[in-house]
Amino acid sequence: MNQSEIKDLKTFYMSILKTIIFSFLVGLIIGCSETDNQILNKTISNLNSIETIEYNVVTHYLQNEIGISRIDTAKCFFDFTSTDSLLGAKYHFVSKYGEQVFNGIQEFSIDNNEERVLFTNQPAKGNLTSSIFMMNSIYEIKKLLPIFINDTSISITRLNDTVINEIDNYNFKISIQDRYITSGAEFVESKGYIANYYLFISKKNLLPTQFTNVFSENKGHWKASFTQMKLLVSRQDSIWNFNRLPQKFLRLSYNDFFESIKVKQSIKIGQFAPKWKLPLIGGDSISLSDLKNNLVLLEFWFPYCGGCLKAIPEINEIHKQYTSKTLKVIGIEFTQSNDKGLSEYIKKYNIDSLRHHKKNG
């Protein structure tokens, strides 16, 4: 065998060796790369294994149409060993508003500024899940994620990996047709609506770092970002009882509190209505004295309130039928939305333009 043949043979064997090494490396990379389902199932397993968890949350509520951008923060604690039948979890939230506590039997909220605690010994699930810190929380993700991957009508798409708060994350888009998620991780039917959610999962511990609901037509979002996550933490027994509060704190059941408000604000038939003055969209104002000798209907509402939207056709019809009989209908909007956003909203949902609408209520 001459030198040329030997060289060709070496080249041939080197080519085979390179192919083998390349195939091995590709197989190794593929073997190490987890599929979407593997990532999500491991996250479910990790969430289900958690007994207690504490984290800081930043929630951002953005509603472009009506000019709202609200950020809230809290320290949240969940105990998933609870045997209660309402949530299957106890919680303790601490924010600038005070504390919100559910101990598995009793729910109470503490207002430090007012030096008051409100409580109920018969909590309802709807009230327990209504806190802004329950929205898109670890509790809700734990409940929702198995539904997402098992419901074939729900689309899950893996997007580009994303760094959030210096943490590398897997990024998943979850699209739900004809439904959306409301408080307590409950689904609500809505024909034609497409709800889009984005779930970010830490590559390091396969736990959620952010969960976002993006509103239709990209009009805003509800985003919850989680940091400083700690497992196997606990709370002192005293946390679960409001008797730890100073004696000067007023203690009222929710029922007694709301009844006291009704008593203070009640106006009986035959009494004179209290004087009031309302700012109107556009900068003008209206007062009760301007409506002398008229019947007046006050409607308290806020944008995207489900009941408020359902009431629009009925109140429009009432106004149409009775405006000639001196009925004045005044809509009082109380979320401090801007005039431009409210004007566009009123036009979009065909709210009778002859009615007055108040902002900063």
Secondary structure, 3 states (H helix, E strand, C coil): CCHHHHHHHHHHHHHHHHHHHHHHHHHHHHHHCCCHHHHHHHHHHHHHHCCEEEEEEEEEEEEHHHCEEEEEEEEEEEECCCCCCCCCCEEEEEECCEEEEECCCCEEEEECCCCEEEEECCCCHHHHCCCCCCCCCHHHHHHHHHHHHHCCCCEEEEEEEEEECCEEEEEEEEEEEEEEEECCCEEEEEEEEEEEEEEEEECCCCCEEEEEEECHHHCEEEEEEEEEEEECCCCCHHHHCHHHCCCCCEEEEHHHHHHHHHHHHCCCCCCCCCCCEEEECCCCEEEHHHHCCCEEEEEEECCCCHHHHHHHHHHHHHHHHHHHHCEEEEEEECCCCCHHHHHHHHHHCCCCCCCEEECCC
